[in-house]
Amino acid sequence: MRHLMAEPRAPAAGRRKPRRQAANPWPRRRILVAVAGVAIAVAIGVLARPWWQPVLIARAMAIGAATERATVAMGMGVREVYASGRRETGRKALIAALDVAIGEPLLFLDLATRRDRLAALPWVDAVVIERRLPDVLIVRLTERRPMALWQNDGEAKVIDRSGEVIAGVDPRWFSELPLVVGEGAPEHAAELLAVLAGEPAVAAMVTAAIRVGERRWDIRFANGITVRMPANGLAAAWAHVAELDRTHALLKREVQTIDLRLADRMFLRLTPEGAEALKTIRETGTGEST
């Protein structure tokens, strides 16, 4: 857990840090009475005649301000702010969104508004803010996890595991992430990447996955081979590709396209070099098989 604000000054050498005396219960009771007075004053202001309302509201605000000052005098002003879970979120952005100054009355901080501001930061997925009496504010962040780069209409963006774009993030910072392309790709990327991870040796050769017709995927490999995956049975088709590569080195052959869209058969389109070699074999009965 990281300390956001300046550390308190250490006591001078040879001096003992004075002990914090136990709070007197009577000031706390006066605070409760003051808070109750504010509530009553506001209620009366609502029911009173209109020309009385400004006076009562002003008095209620004065009582509220006095109550806040009383809590700070009792040692319940913000002295330390700690944050955990921050990795990508910048410290300055976090402090600006939190907007808490040392000495502010801890009990009267508007945590809901601050939570909403923190949740609006690009990397933040969830926020918990807690008071730890008498003088500490705790912030716990859950950040979004980048999953893939999504390319559409020539523009690349970083998406998280739910398929949402992480705004304001330069995709060049995450060039190692897998690339998914096309409309509908973000919503289905998590499922695809989970399937590909089941065969890591083959997945390591993949350079991109293209969403086709918002129904299925084309998988593109570094050597130029494209595998046309079926709309259904994605996991079984991927396992079949991996098995063929292990047993027949399929992904190292002179193949341009492997079509697995039909469940009961596979179609291969050879590269021009592969097609010429196959033609030679058929005509002469010699040559190395592709």
Phi, psi and omega in degrees: 000127186264141178274123185272323185267172180296141179292144177296147182293135181288148179294152181297151183299138177086354178252138175274142177291122182298142179288143176282119183288151179298138182292137177289130182294336184295316175302323179297320179295321179295325177296315179299318179296319180296317179298317177298322179297321177299314181298317180294318181298318179296318180298317178296321180299325179292322184272340185288171176296151184306322184287345176274335189302316179300322180294314182293321179295319178298319179294320179298319179294322179295319178296319179297318179295321178295323178296317178299317179296326180293321179294323178293319178297332178277001178095014181254036169265153182298124178244327181219144175231125180241144178229141176231160178084004182270119176235308181263333181290126181291147181297316181296319179295322179294314180296319180296318180290324180289318174052058178237132178252148176300132179099349177296148180293115185299320185292338186253009177293137176277091184288327182297315179296318179294323177298318180295321179293319178293320180296338180279350177293145189305318186273349189274129177258321180210151183224139170232127176239130183227146170270137172237098184298144013265345194212022184239137175248129182249131177238124178242120180254144166243115184268156177286145182255119178296134184248319186201167169263132178250122179250126178212132183054038175079002181245133181257140177222155177270131178241152179265188187288347175265000180087005180274143178287134174271106188292147173074014182255129179285118181298340179294338178288344185232042182295343180280350182287152175296152183253126173242145190229141170104166177297138179081355182295317183300320183294334184248004185293321183298317179297315180299311184295328176294321178293314181299323181296342177292341177231076189298326182296321179281321180299330180295340180267357183279135177252335181197156173233122185254124177281126185245122176060019183054030181233326189209181184237146162254128180257124182252132182256162184298331181274007176097351179288138174243129177254120178271108184275155180282162177291329178236153180075039182299313183297317180295320180294320179293320177296325178294318177300314181296320180293318179295325179289323179292320186270329185232007181051045186300320184282001176250002179276171179276067183245140178261317183222137172244116186255113180245024184292335176262133188293331188256008180201165180227138179244137179243136170246123183277158171290164177305321179293318179294320179295321179293320178295319179294322178297319179296318179299315182294324183281324187248342183075012179233172177110169182270131182291143176259000000 
